[in-house]
């Protein structure tokens, strides 16, 4: 099969076929098609115009030569045994495609296999399914534009930049167990503000450190979260947005005021209706009269 038109690859240097007559490609694939006009009993040539129209020239030893236009999904008999030619799809630019499939885990499976999710997209009655492994971004061939899907940790930009200047680990005397670890950090913003501070266990570092920002909740609090024993140049720091002392004190005062009003102010106490307890009336003794028919024995 030979294709002429736009997108046709350049012919690679060929090597002689050890079986004689024809030539082989340099990649060890099937032999290249002979030049036009040579005596080949069966051959097919496809032509692609600039506007995407397809036509063919078919030569069969059994059916002879034929030419014509090719429509999508309409088979054409080639005359080569029971083979048929059918064009499923025309792609102006073909690209390599990578597909993922789930793997059954077993005792011999690698331990570092990533997890993944299967996505399903529906568009105009057509369904697209694709597996997306962790850390990958794939393209689903939707129209008119393809859909990019990624699976992994969500990256959230921060308005501050954090840099680790130093990391210290204090050991217990006579052992390698850590007694504490401390990180020296440098914080900077896009406006040019910067500050340097230290944080360790139960002693966070706040930025900006001015009292107005601390009271109004416009500070970031850096706390020492963890460390890596195998790499002392690495530190795990937790960054939190501090709501500020003003909001904390207002909430605490509201709680204390509510407790005081509930227990010590009579107007805020809700009375409970209790039903009075009535002692049961004593039972009257009743004397049983004998029936007329009964005989009394003495």
NUKOLTI-669996 format. One record per residue (C-alpha): x, y, z. Coordinates in steps of 0.25 Angstrom, whole numbers, padded with zeros to 4 digits, always signed. Last residue first. Example, Ala and Ser with C-alpha at 12.3 -4.5 7.8 and 13.67 -1.06 7.14 Angstrom:
% NUKOLTI-669996
+0055-0004+0029;+0049-0018+0031;
END
This chain:
% NUKOLTI-669996
-0281-0094+0457;-0283-0095+0442;-0289-0084+0434;-0297-0088+0423;-0297-0080+0410;-0309-0079+0402;-0312-0065+0407;-0298-0060+0404;-0289-0056+0415;-0286-0041+0416;-0271-0038+0414;-0266-0026+0423;-0259-0016+0415;-0246-0009+0420;-0244+0005+0413;-0231+0006+0406;-0223+0019+0410;-0222+0029+0399;-0209+0030+0391;-0200+0042+0394;-0200+0052+0383;-0187+0057+0377;-0188+0070+0370;-0184+0071+0355;-0171+0078+0352;-0171+0089+0342;-0157+0093+0338;-0153+0107+0338;-0143+0113+0328;-0132+0122+0334;-0130+0134+0326;-0138+0143+0334;-0132+0138+0347;-0117+0142+0344;-0107+0133+0350;-0106+0120+0343;-0110+0123+0329;-0105+0137+0329;-0091+0133+0334;-0090+0121+0324;-0094+0130+0312;-0084+0141+0317;-0073+0131+0317;-0075+0126+0303;-0077+0140+0297;-0064+0145+0304;-0056+0133+0298;-0062+0136+0284;-0058+0150+0285;-0044+0147+0290;-0042+0137+0278;-0047+0147+0268;-0038+0158+0274;-0026+0149+0275;-0025+0146+0260;-0031+0136+0251;-0017+0130+0248;-0015+0124+0234;-0007+0111+0236;+0006+0107+0230;+0011+0093+0234;+0026+0091+0233;+0033+0078+0229;+0048+0079+0229;+0059+0074+0219;+0074+0077+0220;+0075+0067+0231;+0072+0056+0221;+0071+0041+0226;+0064+0045+0239;+0053+0053+0231;+0046+0063+0240;+0032+0066+0245;+0021+0077+0248;+0029+0090+0252;+0019+0101+0252;+0018+0113+0242;+0006+0123+0245;+0002+0132+0235;-0003+0146+0239;-0015+0155+0235;-0024+0151+0247;-0027+0165+0252;-0020+0163+0265;-0007+0158+0260;-0007+0167+0248;-0008+0179+0257;+0003+0174+0266;+0013+0173+0255;+0019+0159+0253;+0016+0157+0238;+0018+0145+0239;+0017+0136+0251;+0027+0126+0255;+0021+0114+0264;+0027+0110+0277;+0020+0097+0282;+0031+0088+0275;+0041+0097+0267;+0040+0110+0259;+0050+0120+0255;+0050+0133+0249;+0054+0142+0237;+0046+0152+0230;+0043+0158+0216;+0034+0168+0210;+0037+0171+0195;+0023+0172+0190;+0023+0158+0184;+0025+0153+0198;+0037+0147+0206;+0038+0137+0218;+0052+0132+0222;+0052+0120+0231;+0061+0114+0242;+0055+0100+0246;+0057+0094+0260;+0057+0079+0265;+0056+0073+0278;+0061+0062+0288;+0064+0053+0276;+0068+0039+0279;+0082+0036+0276;+0087+0032+0290;+0096+0037+0301;+0090+0050+0303;+0077+0052+0296;+0080+0058+0282;+0077+0072+0277;+0073+0073+0263;+0076+0086+0255;+0071+0091+0242;+0076+0103+0234;+0071+0113+0224;+0058+0107+0219;+0051+0116+0209;+0036+0119+0209;+0030+0128+0198;+0017+0135+0202;+0004+0138+0194;+0002+0122+0193;-0001+0115+0181;-0010+0102+0182;-0005+0090+0175;-0015+0078+0176;-0009+0065+0178;-0011+0055+0167;-0020+0052+0155;-0020+0060+0142;-0030+0061+0131;-0028+0070+0118;-0041+0070+0109;-0039+0070+0094;-0045+0082+0086;-0056+0081+0076;-0058+0070+0080;-0054+0060+0090;-0041+0052+0089;-0038+0050+0104;-0024+0056+0107;-0016+0050+0118;-0008+0056+0130;-0001+0047+0139;+0003+0048+0154;-0006+0037+0159;-0011+0028+0147;-0023+0032+0138;-0031+0021+0132;-0039+0025+0120;-0053+0024+0116;-0060+0032+0105;-0075+0031+0102;-0082+0036+0090;-0097+0041+0090;-0093+0055+0087;-0082+0055+0098;-0081+0046+0109;-0068+0045+0118;-0064+0034+0127;-0052+0034+0136;-0045+0023+0142;-0036+0026+0154;-0021+0022+0157;-0012+0017+0168;+0003+0016+0165;+0011+0003+0165;+0023+0004+0175;+0021-0009+0182;+0024-0017+0169;+0015-0030+0167;+0021-0043+0172;+0011-0045+0183;-0001-0041+0174;-0008-0029+0169;-0016-0030+0156;-0012-0018+0147;-0022-0007+0142;-0020-0002+0128;-0013+0010+0123;-0013+0016+0108;-0002+0023+0101;-0005+0029+0088;+0006+0033+0077;+0001+0045+0069;-0005+0046+0055;-0008+0059+0049;-0019+0061+0039;-0026+0049+0044;-0036+0042+0035;-0044+0031+0041;-0050+0017+0038;-0045+0016+0023;-0049+0002+0018;-0042-0008+0009;-0046-0022+0008;-0038-0035+0008;-0046-0048+0004;-0035-0053-0006;-0028-0041-0012;-0039-0035-0021;-0039-0022-0013;-0053-0021-0010;-0057-0007-0005;-0063-0005+0009;-0071+0008+0012;-0067+0013+0026;-0062+0027+0021;-0064+0029+0006;-0053+0025-0004;-0053+0031-0018;-0049+0023-0031;-0039+0015-0038;-0039+0001-0043;-0029-0009-0049;-0031-0024-0051;-0040-0033-0043;-0031-0045-0041;-0017-0040-0042;-0022-0028-0034;-0018-0013-0037;-0025-0002-0028;-0023+0013-0030;-0030+0020-0019;-0036+0033-0015;-0038+0041-0002;-0042+0056-0001;-0036+0063+0011;-0036+0078+0005;-0021+0077+0001;-0023+0064-0006;-0020+0050-0001;-0017+0039-0011;-0016+0024-0007;-0009+0014-0016;-0012-0001-0016;-0004-0012-0022;-0005-0027-0026;+0002-0033-0039;+0014-0023-0038;+0021-0021-0052;+0028-0008-0049;+0021+0005-0054;+0022+0012-0041;+0034+0009-0033;+0033-0004-0024;+0027-0003-0010;+0037-0005+0001;+0039-0018+0008;+0032-0021+0021;+0039-0016+0034;+0054-0018+0037;+0056-0004+0041;+0065-0001+0029;+0054-0004+0019;+0056-0016+0010;+0057-0016-0005;+0051-0025-0016;+0057-0035-0026;+0065-0044-0017;+0063-0052-0004;+0074-0045+0002;+0066-0032+0000;+0076-0020-0003;+0076-0009+0007;+0067+0004+0006;+0070+0018+0010;+0057+0024+0016;+0046+0030+0007;+0040+0042+0013;+0027+0041+0020;+0014+0045+0013;+0007+0055+0021;+0001+0062+0009;-0001+0053-0003;+0003+0040-0007;+0000+0027+0001;+0006+0014-0004;+0000+0000+0000;
END
